Amino acid sequence: MERVELLMPKMGESIIEATILKWIKNVGDKVEIDETILEIATDKVDSEIPSPASGTIVEILFPENAVVEVGKTIAIIATEKEISGQTASVADIIKPTLEPLPSQAIEIIRDIENIKPEQVSQAVTSSSSVDDRFYSPLVKSIAKEEKIGLEELGRIKGTGASGRVTKQDILQYIATEKSLQEPKTEQISPPKVNITASVTSVSGNVEILEMDRMRKLIADHMVMSKQTAPHVTSFVESDVTNLVQWREKNKKKFQEKYGENITFTPLFIDAVVKAIKDFPMINVSLDGNKIIIKKDINIGMATALPSGNLIVPVVKNADFLNLAGLTKSVNDLAFRARENRLKPEEIKDGTFTLTNVGTFGNVMGTPIINQPQVAILATGAIRKKPAVLETEYGDVIAIRQLMFLSLSYDHRIVDGSLGGSFLKRISDYLEKFDINTPI
């Protein structure tokens, strides 16, 4: 009987697994197409997964809190059409049909039953000598730092999906097994030493707060990015007086015409898109020694959540959107991000990221690259400052609207010439913004 498989969706280029938070539906429950079946989570977003078809859930393959690889089947749905065509119950539908075994198969089973446990252990040890497990960049980095070779890494018991070694597994190994291998030094003086475990004293004025799941995952992702890419940050100060004056003059008309409040974010994204077209080697990622040049320009926009965590929804094909389209997309994604209503596809496939630290009154920042991208732009607060202007009558000092732009980039692929030129080009587009631009 044909059945519909519900797969763990791909939540982004750097996402290879997700955690099942909660099953909304259980085995035997009827579901409609696009009805929520379960909630999952990654380091980027919590998301509700809809049903791909109408029918009845006949099998759930992973429990809550399980970490599942992207693309794995997590549940099976029998369509209403399939069920109605059978006289059996749902339990009968999912019960496998057993054929009589041939005599050769019976002999094989008898041989297996006679295998001793120690033989199984030896076989497993032997087969694990060639380790083909996937290791995340973070685990590899920790192993390299601790001088743990591939053979030794293969002996670490993994608690992740398919026996994968997690960060906690390798740290636990280092703290226990690794410490036992260290040579012991003879205690010569004094003759009697009482060694006690160190105890951390916490006064009543200290509150210990456990990081939530999303914060732990963000932390791991940030550490992985710093360990993967050598970060360089360049800065430029930009005169955005025309941009500020245009927005102030037209924001009311823009609201009346499009029903959207125009912030500075879509204006920044518009300048970034133009600069990426001029410098396409910023819009890339690395796969080993291979440079993957992205034809799509998908701009991620870092968004602070009410919980204090961070999420990066993506404006897809930003180069095909005019200012009105960018504004609508930015406002919609930001609103639904704060409401925890983003779809999985809306936080993946980003090729460049923008983070507006000026929202919090910061004048500049040194952002961490959102892997597997190679650059990220931080926009600082716009402030009125005195500036020297060159005029046909000589230099004058005037009050201008100035802001700092900072670009962090991956020095493995982006050198100072490319990174600095790209950043300056963004600034040029912002400074040369036409104050007569129609809405």
C-alpha positions as semicolon CSV with decimal commas, in nm:
position;residue;x (nm);y (nm);z (nm)
1;M;0,000;0,000;0,000
2;E;0,131;0,342;-0,092
3;R;0,190;0,573;0,201
4;V;0,289;0,939;0,238
5;E;0,616;1,002;0,423
6;L;0,660;1,314;0,634
7;L;1,027;1,420;0,609
8;M;1,231;1,638;0,842
9;P;1,250;1,961;0,635
10;K;1,573;2,140;0,550
11;M;1,575;2,459;0,758
12;G;1,881;2,626;0,605
13;E;2,212;2,561;0,433
14;S;2,402;2,516;0,758
15;I;2,126;2,313;0,927
16;I;2,175;1,936;0,913
17;E;1,941;1,830;1,193
18;A;1,649;1,949;1,402
19;T;1,496;1,866;1,739
20;I;1,138;1,742;1,770
21;L;0,983;1,961;2,038
22;K;0,628;1,832;2,045
23;W;0,397;1,599;1,853
24;I;0,066;1,780;1,807
25;K;-0,091;1,469;1,649
26;N;-0,058;1,106;1,752
27;V;-0,086;0,770;1,577
28;G;-0,445;0,717;1,468
29;D;-0,528;1,088;1,450
30;K;-0,681;1,221;1,131
31;V;-0,514;1,523;0,974
32;E;-0,599;1,763;0,695
33;I;-0,347;1,887;0,441
34;D;-0,137;2,174;0,586
35;E;-0,264;2,098;0,938
36;T;0,014;2,118;1,197
37;I;0,149;1,776;1,298
38;L;0,450;1,864;1,513
39;E;0,679;2,141;1,632
40;I;1,053;2,131;1,563
41;A;1,346;2,354;1,650
42;T;1,693;2,440;1,520
43;D;1,944;2,704;1,621
44;K;1,765;2,947;1,391
45;V;1,392;2,901;1,443
46;D;1,113;2,706;1,611
47;S;0,866;2,596;1,348
48;E;0,539;2,411;1,305
49;I;0,547;2,136;1,043
50;P;0,225;2,089;0,841
51;S;0,086;1,768;0,699
52;P;0,171;1,710;0,331
53;A;-0,157;1,525;0,276
54;S;-0,498;1,455;0,426
55;G;-0,526;1,120;0,598
56;T;-0,448;0,933;0,916
57;I;-0,114;0,913;1,097
58;V;-0,022;0,547;1,105
59;E;0,333;0,565;1,234
60;I;0,555;0,806;1,429
61;L;0,922;0,715;1,395
62;F;1,089;0,948;1,646
63;P;0,986;1,058;1,998
64;E;0,981;1,411;2,136
65;N;1,324;1,564;2,207
66;A;1,485;1,340;1,945
67;V;1,745;1,503;1,720
68;V;1,675;1,400;1,360
69;E;1,879;1,451;1,046
70;V;1,732;1,662;0,766
71;G;1,557;1,446;0,505
72;K;1,480;1,158;0,742
73;T;1,126;1,018;0,752
74;I;0,971;1,113;1,086
75;A;0,611;0,997;1,035
76;I;0,393;0,810;0,788
77;I;0,045;0,916;0,679
78;A;-0,213;0,697;0,508
79;T;-0,442;0,901;0,289
80;E;-0,818;0,889;0,338
81;K;-0,853;0,740;-0,008
82;E;-0,613;0,461;0,080
83;I;-0,786;0,388;0,409
84;S;-1,139;0,398;0,270
85;G;-1,045;0,139;0,010
86;Q;-0,960;-0,111;0,284
87;T;-1,190;-0,293;0,524
88;A;-0,915;-0,329;0,782
89;S;-0,856;-0,089;1,067
90;V;-0,567;0,151;1,089
91;A;-0,381;-0,101;1,302
92;D;-0,431;-0,362;1,031
93;I;-0,306;-0,118;0,768
94;I;0,030;-0,068;0,936
95;K;0,073;-0,438;1,032
96;P;0,330;-0,600;0,799
97;T;0,226;-0,908;0,606
98;L;0,444;-1,206;0,704
99;E;0,528;-1,466;0,438
100;P;0,650;-1,816;0,533
101;L;1,030;-1,808;0,550
102;P;1,231;-2,029;0,314
103;S;1,448;-2,299;0,473
104;Q;1,769;-2,108;0,392
105;A;1,645;-1,807;0,589
106;I;1,554;-2,027;0,885
107;E;1,909;-2,165;0,895
108;I;2,053;-1,810;0,887
109;I;1,832;-1,709;1,179
110;R;1,948;-2,014;1,378
111;D;2,310;-1,920;1,313
112;I;2,243;-1,566;1,435
113;E;2,076;-1,694;1,751
114;N;2,386;-1,899;1,832
115;I;2,622;-1,597;1,811
116;K;2,772;-1,519;2,150
117;P;2,753;-1,162;2,288
118;E;3,133;-1,128;2,293
119;Q;3,142;-1,214;1,922
120;V;2,896;-0,936;1,853
121;S;3,111;-0,696;2,056
122;Q;3,421;-0,795;1,859
123;A;3,239;-0,749;1,531
124;V;3,116;-0,406;1,629
125;T;3,464;-0,302;1,741
126;S;3,610;-0,424;1,417
127;S;3,352;-0,252;1,199
128;S;3,393;0,075;1,384
129;S;3,763;0,088;1,299
130;V;3,665;0,273;0,986
131;D;3,466;0,567;1,113
132;D;3,224;0,714;0,858
133;R;3,024;0,925;1,100
134;F;2,958;1,292;1,028
135;Y;3,142;1,535;1,253
136;S;3,028;1,896;1,281
137;P;3,285;2,175;1,233
138;L;3,258;2,252;1,605
139;V;3,341;1,892;1,706
140;K;3,629;1,879;1,455
141;S;3,765;2,207;1,589
142;I;3,754;2,086;1,950
143;A;3,919;1,757;1,848
144;K;4,196;1,942;1,666
145;E;4,257;2,173;1,961
146;E;4,275;1,877;2,201
147;K;4,493;1,676;1,956
148;I;4,234;1,401;1,921
149;G;4,298;1,204;1,602
150;L;4,030;1,057;1,375
151;E;4,086;0,706;1,513
152;E;4,046;0,825;1,871
153;L;3,747;1,039;1,770
154;G;3,586;0,728;1,626
155;R;3,598;0,559;1,966
156;I;3,391;0,830;2,132
157;K;3,035;0,717;2,193
158;G;2,794;0,960;2,029
159;T;2,452;1,045;2,168
160;G;2,337;1,244;1,865
161;A;2,135;1,125;1,566
162;S;2,273;0,800;1,416
163;G;2,538;0,789;1,689
164;R;2,674;1,130;1,597
165;V;2,926;1,283;1,836
166;T;2,787;1,605;1,983
167;K;2,973;1,890;2,151
168;Q;2,868;1,753;2,491
169;D;2,999;1,405;2,401
170;I;3,349;1,523;2,310
171;L;3,371;1,761;2,608
172;Q;3,264;1,478;2,840
173;Y;3,527;1,254;2,684
174;I;3,796;1,518;2,734
175;A;3,690;1,569;3,096
176;T;3,697;1,197;3,184
177;E;3,870;0,952;2,951
178;K;4,128;1,202;2,834
179;S;4,225;1,301;3,185
180;L;4,298;0,938;3,274
181;Q;4,567;0,927;3,005
182;E;4,765;1,213;3,162
183;P;5,085;1,099;3,342
184;K;5,066;1,115;3,718
185;T;5,343;1,298;3,906
186;E;5,477;1,163;4,234
187;Q;5,376;1,365;4,537
188;I;5,697;1,430;4,733
189;S;5,609;1,713;4,973
190;P;5,440;1,752;5,206
191;P;5,397;1,384;5,300
192;K;5,026;1,416;5,369
193;V;4,803;1,624;5,144
194;N;4,426;1,637;5,167
195;I;4,287;1,705;4,821
196;T;3,927;1,816;4,801
197;A;3,714;1,901;4,501
198;S;3,678;2,273;4,431
199;V;3,344;2,414;4,535
200;T;3,195;2,725;4,385
201;S;3,040;2,943;4,651
202;V;2,731;3,133;4,540
203;S;2,591;3,403;4,763
204;G;2,226;3,488;4,796
205;N;2,274;3,787;4,565
206;V;2,352;3,567;4,263
207;E;2,091;3,403;4,044
208;I;2,195;3,112;3,822
209;L;1,993;3,093;3,501
210;E;2,007;2,795;3,268
211;M;2,034;2,890;2,901
212;D;1,726;2,796;2,702
213;R;1,755;2,557;2,408
214;M;1,760;2,830;2,144
215;R;2,031;3,028;2,324
216;K;2,249;2,715;2,354
217;L;2,216;2,649;1,982
218;I;2,290;3,012;1,893
219;A;2,599;2,996;2,115
220;D;2,723;2,682;1,939
221;H;2,660;2,838;1,597
222;M;2,849;3,154;1,687
223;V;3,147;2,961;1,827
224;M;3,151;2,744;1,516
225;S;3,156;3,051;1,292
226;K;3,450;3,209;1,477
227;Q;3,641;2,880;1,470
228;T;3,563;2,824;1,101
229;A;3,628;3,166;0,949
230;P;3,912;3,412;1,022
231;H;3,713;3,730;1,079
232;V;3,826;4,074;0,962
233;T;3,615;4,387;1,016
234;S;3,637;4,710;0,814
235;F;3,466;5,040;0,898
236;V;3,351;5,344;0,705
237;E;3,159;5,656;0,810
238;S;2,878;5,748;0,574
239;D;2,692;6,078;0,526
240;V;2,327;5,974;0,488
241;T;2,174;6,321;0,513
242;N;1,984;6,292;0,182
243;L;1,850;5,949;0,283
244;V;1,724;6,077;0,618
245;Q;1,565;6,387;0,466
246;W;1,393;6,184;0,192
247;R;1,245;5,940;0,444
248;E;1,127;6,218;0,673
249;K;0,964;6,394;0,379
250;N;0,795;6,088;0,228
251;K;0,717;5,842;0,510
252;K;0,360;5,968;0,549
253;K;0,293;5,954;0,174
254;F;0,453;5,609;0,162
255;Q;0,221;5,487;0,439
256;E;-0,085;5,625;0,258
257;K;0,014;5,473;-0,077
258;Y;0,139;5,128;0,029
259;G;-0,002;5,085;0,380
260;E;0,350;5,022;0,511
261;N;0,577;5,212;0,748
262;I;0,913;5,257;0,574
263;T;1,210;5,212;0,806
264;F;1,577;5,250;0,719
265;T;1,624;4,872;0,681
266;P;1,480;4,841;0,326
267;L;1,685;5,145;0,224
268;F;1,999;4,976;0,356
269;I;1,910;4,648;0,184
270;D;1,858;4,831;-0,145
271;A;2,212;4,973;-0,123
272;V;2,356;4,632;-0,028
273;V;2,189;4,465;-0,327
274;K;2,333;4,722;-0,566
275;A;2,681;4,676;-0,417
276;I;2,657;4,295;-0,442
277;K;2,582;4,331;-0,813
278;D;2,903;4,533;-0,843
279;F;3,104;4,284;-0,631
280;P;2,948;3,937;-0,685
281;M;3,236;3,759;-0,507
282;I;3,084;3,877;-0,178
283;N;2,775;3,669;-0,258
284;V;2,951;3,333;-0,218
285;S;3,015;3,047;0,022
286;L;3,299;2,798;0,065
287;D;3,288;2,420;0,035
288;G;3,637;2,304;0,125
289;N;3,855;2,462;-0,144
290;K;3,562;2,527;-0,376
291;I;3,399;2,870;-0,408
292;I;3,021;2,852;-0,454
293;I;2,902;3,166;-0,633
294;K;2,536;3,239;-0,560
295;K;2,325;3,375;-0,845
296;D;2,035;3,462;-0,614
297;I;2,069;3,762;-0,383
298;N;1,891;3,667;-0,061
299;I;1,943;3,913;0,223
300;G;1,912;3,793;0,582
301;M;1,806;4,054;0,838
302;A;1,900;3,984;1,199
303;T;1,590;4,033;1,416
304;A;1,585;4,054;1,795
305;L;1,309;3,850;1,960
306;P;1,114;3,940;2,275
307;S;1,290;3,650;2,450
308;G;1,627;3,817;2,390
309;N;1,729;3,560;2,132
310;L;1,805;3,631;1,768
311;I;1,665;3,505;1,439
312;V;1,754;3,583;1,077
313;P;1,460;3,580;0,833
314;V;1,560;3,611;0,467
315;V;1,434;3,849;0,199
316;K;1,445;3,620;-0,106
317;N;1,546;3,756;-0,448
318;A;1,591;4,104;-0,307
319;D;1,736;4,222;-0,638
320;F;1,392;4,178;-0,800
321;L;1,211;4,395;-0,545
322;N;1,161;4,770;-0,563
323;L;1,161;4,986;-0,251
324;A;0,792;4,919;-0,186
325;G;0,843;4,545;-0,223
326;L;1,145;4,546;0,008
327;T;0,954;4,746;0,269
328;K;0,658;4,509;0,264
329;S;0,882;4,202;0,285
330;V;1,096;4,346;0,567
331;N;0,795;4,450;0,776
332;D;0,616;4,119;0,725
333;L;0,917;3,904;0,813
334;A;1,007;4,114;1,118
335;F;0,651;4,103;1,252
336;R;0,608;3,728;1,208
337;A;0,957;3,662;1,349
338;R;0,858;3,832;1,675
339;E;0,532;3,634;1,675
340;N;0,726;3,306;1,620
341;R;0,529;3,244;1,301
342;L;0,807;3,216;1,043
343;K;0,803;2,925;0,801
344;P;1,113;2,704;0,765
345;E;1,183;2,826;0,412
346;E;1,184;3,187;0,532
347;I;1,501;3,148;0,738
348;K;1,713;2,951;0,492
349;D;1,916;3,014;0,174
350;G;2,047;3,355;0,282
351;T;2,354;3,473;0,090
352;F;2,438;3,792;0,287
353;T;2,322;3,925;0,624
354;L;2,247;4,273;0,757
355;T;2,225;4,354;1,128
356;N;2,113;4,699;1,243
357;V;2,293;4,765;1,572
358;G;2,181;5,128;1,547
359;T;1,837;5,011;1,660
360;F;1,984;4,983;2,010
361;G;2,168;5,316;1,991
362;N;2,505;5,157;1,910
363;V;2,728;5,351;1,673
364;M;2,910;5,047;1,533
365;G;2,967;4,676;1,584
366;T;3,184;4,381;1,481
367;P;2,923;4,119;1,383
368;I;2,992;3,746;1,355
369;I;2,949;3,596;1,008
370;N;2,634;3,390;0,960
371;Q;2,778;3,065;0,823
372;P;2,806;2,952;0,547
373;Q;2,801;3,312;0,419
374;V;3,129;3,505;0,395
375;A;3,027;3,856;0,504
376;I;2,786;4,046;0,728
377;L;2,711;4,419;0,750
378;A;2,635;4,610;1,071
379;T;2,468;4,951;1,042
380;G;2,517;5,190;1,333
381;A;2,299;5,466;1,476
382;I;2,244;5,773;1,259
383;R;2,354;6,083;1,450
384;K;2,381;6,454;1,376
385;K;2,746;6,560;1,373
386;P;2,951;6,852;1,243
387;A;3,126;6,767;0,918
388;V;3,356;6,944;0,674
389;L;3,197;6,992;0,331
390;E;3,377;7,093;0,016
391;T;3,194;7,363;-0,180
392;E;3,279;7,582;-0,478
393;Y;3,338;7,863;-0,228
394;G;3,571;7,658;-0,009
395;D;3,536;7,423;0,284
396;V;3,253;7,477;0,531
397;I;3,140;7,306;0,849
398;A;2,780;7,186;0,850
399;I;2,552;6,965;1,059
400;R;2,510;6,633;0,877
401;Q;2,346;6,296;0,944
402;L;2,634;6,049;0,982
403;M;2,653;5,678;1,055
404;F;2,917;5,405;1,074
405;L;2,900;5,092;0,858
406;S;3,106;4,790;0,961
407;L;3,164;4,480;0,750
408;S;3,294;4,153;0,894
409;Y;3,420;3,915;0,629
410;D;3,585;3,575;0,594
411;H;3,953;3,636;0,518
412;R;3,986;3,291;0,362
413;I;3,805;3,419;0,055
414;V;3,750;3,795;0,102
415;D;4,068;4,003;0,114
416;G;4,091;4,360;0,241
417;S;4,072;4,501;-0,111
418;L;3,742;4,328;-0,190
419;G;3,593;4,376;0,157
420;G;3,692;4,741;0,180
421;S;3,581;4,823;-0,175
422;F;3,246;4,652;-0,123
423;L;3,185;4,840;0,202
424;K;3,278;5,172;0,043
425;R;3,042;5,102;-0,247
426;I;2,751;5,051;-0,004
427;S;2,840;5,384;0,156
428;D;2,853;5,552;-0,187
429;Y;2,503;5,433;-0,274
430;L;2,369;5,559;0,060
431;E;2,543;5,896;0,030
432;K;2,432;5,949;-0,329
433;F;2,069;5,865;-0,258
434;D;1,855;6,094;-0,475
435;I;1,643;6,315;-0,253
436;N;1,391;6,342;-0,541
437;T;1,340;5,964;-0,564
438;P;0,967;5,903;-0,629
439;I;0,773;5,674;-0,397
